[in-house]
Amino acid sequence: MQKFILVISPKEHGHPAQEVPLTSDVVSIGRSAANLLKILDTGASRKHCLIIRAGETYKIVDLKSTNGTRVNNVLIKQAILKNGDQIKIGRQTIIFKVLQT
């Protein structure tokens, strides 16, 4: 069985990374408190992007954010996520991880 998590890199050195398990079929990401994953970065839009599960696959969809969403430094509208992909939202880096359990 696989476990899917997001590893949120700390903005400041010396702070541990935060691991967020993906337990919902849809995870909203952005600056608004209404999102499942709130990003405290002014470079993020209030409703920035979604991570959507389809079976054992996850895709990320940009919600026409002001500054865009990048996966592995490529500006995307949507993309299938693979283990180790780096998602960039504003100055925040999030790593998509697949763990074997």
C-alpha positions, -999 to +999 in steps of 0.1 A: +000+000+000+012+035-007+009+066+014+010+101-003+023+131+016+033+167+009+065+179+025+064+216+031+099+231+032+104+257+060+108+293+050+136+298+076+166+276+081+167+257+113+130+249+113+118+213+105+099+205+073+062+199+078+046+167+065+010+167+054-007+134+046-030+135+015-062+120+029-088+139+009-096+134-028-092+171-033-068+193-015-071+231-020-040+252-015-037+290-012-035+319+011-071+318+023-080+301+055-107+283+036-081+261+020-072+226+034-035+237+030-029+274+038+003+289+024+015+320+043+032+336+013+021+368-004+032+352-037+003+327-034-032+335-045-061+331-021-072+301-041-040+290-058-043+254-069-058+220-063-043+186-058-068+160-070-067+122-065-078+098-093-072+063-080-035+059-073-026+091-092-026+127-082-027+157-104-022+194-096-043+220-113-035+258-112-066+279-105-055+308-127-033+321-099-016+354-103+019+341-101+013+306-114+022+271-101+055+254-110+063+218-109+100+211-112+105+247-123+081+244-152+050+267-152+019+244-154-018+247-158-021+210-147+003+181-143+004+145-131+025+144-099+053+119-095+073+109-064+098+137-056+082+164-077+088+199-064+058+222-064+066+259-062+039+283-050+052+318-045+085+313-026+071+282-009+084+248-020+063+216-015+076+182-023+052+154-034+062+121-018+050+085-023+058+062+006+055+024+007+037+012+038 
